[in-house]
């Protein structure tokens, strides 16, 4: 059987914790920043752990990660 391919866009955007949870950056820091509150922009600088539903989808894109 041939190897499964990892989606290139996913490997650039997501990382995994030691326990296998998916880490992703927050969205919303590219444009239309004048209408967003300072608190929203500050909190979007951090990374966060994806919920279980989205994490399952991301893990299907990256078959050889944790």
NUGUMI-611521 format. One record per residue: x, y, z of N, C-alpha, C in turn; residue number from 1. Coordinates in Angstrom, 2 decimals. Atoms other than C-alpha are relative to their C-alpha. Layout:
# NUGUMI-611521
+---------+---------+---------+---------+---------+---------+---------+---------+---------+------+
|     npx |     npy |     npz |    capx |    capy |    capz |     cpx |     cpy |     cpz | miba |
+---------+---------+---------+---------+---------+---------+---------+---------+---------+------+
|       X |       Y |       Z |       X |       Y |       Z |       X |       Y |       Z |  NUM |
...
+---------+---------+---------+---------+---------+---------+---------+---------+---------+------+
END
This chain:
# NUGUMI-611521
+---------+---------+---------+---------+---------+---------+---------+---------+---------+------+
|     npx |     npy |     npz |    capx |    capy |    capz |     cpx |     cpy |     cpz | miba |
+---------+---------+---------+---------+---------+---------+---------+---------+---------+------+
|    0.84 |   -1.19 |    0.00 |    0.00 |    0.00 |    0.00 |    0.88 |    1.26 |    0.00 |    1 |
|   -0.77 |   -1.25 |   -0.03 |    1.27 |    3.50 |   -0.75 |   -0.29 |    0.78 |    1.28 |    2 |
|    0.18 |   -0.84 |   -1.19 |    1.70 |    6.00 |    2.03 |   -1.11 |    1.02 |   -0.25 |    3 |
|    1.01 |   -1.05 |    0.09 |   -1.10 |    8.44 |    2.76 |    0.71 |    1.35 |    0.04 |    4 |
|   -0.62 |   -1.32 |    0.03 |   -0.33 |   12.08 |    2.10 |   -0.59 |    0.90 |    1.08 |    5 |
|    0.43 |   -1.04 |   -0.94 |   -0.48 |   14.84 |    4.69 |   -0.38 |    1.22 |   -0.80 |    6 |
|    0.39 |   -1.24 |    0.68 |   -2.34 |   17.95 |    3.58 |    0.99 |    1.09 |    0.37 |    7 |
|   -1.03 |   -1.00 |   -0.24 |    0.29 |   20.67 |    3.18 |   -0.52 |    1.20 |    0.76 |    8 |
|    0.55 |   -1.16 |   -0.71 |   -2.02 |   23.43 |    4.38 |   -0.17 |   -0.30 |    1.48 |    9 |
|    0.20 |    0.35 |   -1.40 |   -2.73 |   21.55 |    7.61 |    1.32 |   -0.04 |    0.77 |   10 |
|   -1.26 |    0.10 |   -0.73 |    0.90 |   20.88 |    8.50 |    0.61 |    1.37 |    0.26 |   11 |
|   -0.50 |   -1.36 |   -0.23 |    1.62 |   24.62 |    8.20 |   -0.80 |    0.73 |    1.07 |   12 |
|    0.90 |   -0.75 |   -0.87 |   -1.32 |   25.68 |   10.39 |   -0.21 |   -0.60 |    1.37 |   13 |
|    0.34 |    0.67 |   -1.25 |   -1.64 |   23.11 |   13.17 |    1.21 |   -0.72 |    0.57 |   14 |
|   -1.01 |    0.79 |   -0.71 |    0.60 |   21.52 |   15.79 |   -0.74 |   -0.84 |    1.03 |   15 |
|    0.60 |    0.89 |   -0.97 |   -0.04 |   18.80 |   18.34 |    0.72 |    0.08 |    1.34 |   16 |
|   -0.58 |    0.06 |   -1.33 |    0.49 |   18.70 |   22.09 |    0.51 |   -1.41 |    0.24 |   17 |
|   -0.52 |    1.32 |   -0.33 |    2.18 |   15.76 |   23.79 |   -1.12 |   -1.02 |    0.18 |   18 |
|    1.13 |    0.91 |   -0.20 |   -1.24 |   14.29 |   24.60 |   -0.85 |   -0.15 |   -1.25 |   19 |
|    0.70 |    0.18 |    1.26 |   -2.42 |   14.64 |   20.99 |   -1.10 |    1.01 |   -0.28 |   20 |
|    0.98 |   -1.04 |    0.29 |   -4.59 |   17.74 |   21.24 |    0.54 |    0.91 |   -1.10 |   21 |
|   -0.39 |   -0.81 |    1.15 |   -4.55 |   20.14 |   18.28 |    0.06 |    1.46 |    0.40 |   22 |
|   -0.20 |   -1.42 |   -0.30 |   -3.17 |   23.67 |   18.66 |   -0.13 |    0.79 |   -1.29 |   23 |
|    0.18 |   -0.85 |    1.18 |   -4.21 |   26.41 |   16.24 |    0.01 |    1.46 |    0.42 |   24 |
|    0.03 |   -1.43 |   -0.26 |   -3.84 |   30.17 |   15.99 |   -1.43 |    0.51 |   -0.18 |   25 |
|    1.33 |   -0.60 |    0.12 |   -6.90 |   32.36 |   16.37 |   -0.12 |    0.74 |   -1.32 |   26 |
|    0.26 |   -0.70 |    1.25 |   -8.48 |   33.88 |   13.29 |   -0.30 |    1.46 |    0.26 |   27 |
|    0.50 |   -1.36 |   -0.09 |   -9.24 |   37.51 |   12.59 |    1.04 |    1.07 |    0.25 |   28 |
|   -1.02 |   -1.04 |   -0.19 |   -5.94 |   39.42 |   12.59 |    0.58 |    0.49 |   -1.32 |   29 |
|   -0.57 |   -0.39 |    1.29 |   -5.48 |   40.09 |    8.88 |   -0.52 |    1.31 |   -0.54 |   30 |
|    0.52 |   -1.25 |    0.52 |   -7.82 |   42.89 |    7.91 |   -1.28 |    0.34 |    0.76 |   31 |
|    1.16 |   -0.54 |   -0.74 |  -10.79 |   44.97 |    9.17 |    0.29 |    0.08 |    1.49 |   32 |
|   -0.38 |   -0.04 |   -1.41 |   -8.92 |   45.50 |   12.42 |   -0.54 |    1.22 |    0.73 |   33 |
|    0.47 |   -1.21 |   -0.67 |  -10.31 |   48.96 |   13.08 |   -1.34 |   -0.22 |    0.69 |   34 |
|    1.30 |    0.24 |   -0.62 |  -13.74 |   47.56 |   13.92 |    0.06 |   -1.01 |    1.13 |   35 |
|   -0.13 |    0.97 |   -1.08 |  -12.42 |   44.96 |   16.35 |    0.50 |    0.69 |    1.26 |   36 |
|   -0.44 |   -0.59 |   -1.27 |  -11.92 |   45.76 |   20.01 |    1.45 |   -0.39 |    0.27 |   37 |
|   -1.39 |    0.28 |   -0.35 |   -8.43 |   45.87 |   21.45 |    0.10 |   -1.34 |    0.73 |   38 |
|    0.00 |    1.27 |   -0.72 |   -9.32 |   42.97 |   23.73 |   -0.07 |   -1.19 |   -0.95 |   39 |
|    0.13 |    1.09 |    0.97 |  -10.34 |   40.81 |   20.78 |    1.31 |   -0.21 |   -0.76 |   40 |
|   -1.27 |    0.11 |    0.73 |   -7.11 |   41.59 |   18.91 |    1.10 |   -0.58 |    0.90 |   41 |
|   -1.00 |    0.50 |   -0.94 |   -5.00 |   40.91 |   22.01 |   -0.19 |   -1.49 |    0.24 |   42 |
|    0.26 |    1.43 |   -0.24 |   -6.68 |   37.56 |   22.65 |    0.26 |   -0.84 |   -1.24 |   43 |
|   -0.22 |    0.75 |    1.23 |   -6.28 |   36.56 |   19.00 |    1.48 |   -0.25 |   -0.26 |   44 |
|   -1.43 |    0.26 |    0.17 |   -2.49 |   36.70 |   19.31 |    0.38 |   -1.37 |    0.53 |   45 |
|   -0.32 |    1.27 |   -0.63 |   -2.55 |   33.55 |   21.41 |   -0.45 |   -1.17 |   -0.87 |   46 |
|    0.49 |    1.22 |    0.63 |   -2.92 |   30.00 |   20.19 |   -0.99 |   -0.66 |    0.95 |   47 |
|    0.97 |    0.69 |   -0.83 |   -5.68 |   27.77 |   21.45 |   -0.15 |   -1.44 |   -0.42 |   48 |
|    0.24 |    1.41 |    0.29 |   -6.72 |   24.14 |   21.57 |   -1.36 |   -0.13 |   -0.67 |   49 |
|    1.24 |    0.17 |    0.74 |   -9.36 |   23.12 |   19.06 |   -0.97 |   -0.91 |    0.74 |   50 |
|    1.01 |    0.87 |   -0.59 |  -12.62 |   21.53 |   20.14 |    0.11 |   -1.38 |   -0.65 |   51 |
|   -0.13 |    1.39 |    0.44 |  -13.04 |   17.79 |   19.65 |   -0.47 |   -0.22 |   -1.43 |   52 |
|    0.53 |    0.18 |    1.35 |  -15.10 |   18.10 |   16.47 |    0.99 |    0.46 |   -1.05 |   53 |
|   -0.97 |   -0.51 |    0.96 |  -12.58 |   20.26 |   14.64 |    1.31 |   -0.76 |    0.07 |   54 |
|   -1.25 |    0.75 |   -0.15 |   -9.63 |   18.31 |   16.05 |   -0.06 |   -1.31 |   -0.76 |   55 |
|    0.15 |    1.26 |    0.73 |  -11.00 |   15.08 |   14.56 |    0.21 |    0.22 |   -1.49 |   56 |
|   -0.15 |   -0.30 |    1.42 |  -11.15 |   16.73 |   11.15 |    1.46 |    0.29 |   -0.34 |   57 |
|   -1.40 |   -0.33 |    0.24 |   -7.60 |   18.09 |   11.42 |    0.86 |   -1.26 |    0.06 |   58 |
|   -0.79 |    1.23 |   -0.11 |   -6.24 |   14.70 |   12.51 |   -0.16 |   -0.89 |   -1.24 |   59 |
|    0.16 |    0.77 |    1.23 |   -7.71 |   13.14 |    9.38 |    0.87 |    0.57 |   -1.13 |   60 |
|   -0.87 |   -0.62 |    0.99 |   -5.63 |   15.61 |    7.34 |    1.46 |   -0.37 |    0.22 |   61 |
|   -1.39 |    0.28 |   -0.35 |   -2.43 |   14.58 |    9.13 |    0.08 |   -1.41 |    0.57 |   62 |
|    0.13 |    1.39 |   -0.46 |   -2.44 |   10.76 |    9.32 |    1.18 |   -0.51 |    0.81 |   63 |
|   -1.17 |    0.54 |   -0.69 |    1.09 |   10.29 |   10.71 |    0.40 |    0.80 |    1.21 |   64 |
|   -0.28 |   -0.73 |   -1.23 |    0.92 |   12.74 |   13.60 |   -0.67 |   -0.72 |    1.16 |   65 |
|    0.52 |    0.68 |   -1.19 |   -0.17 |   11.91 |   17.14 |   -1.49 |   -0.12 |    0.00 |   66 |
+---------+---------+---------+---------+---------+---------+---------+---------+---------+------+
END
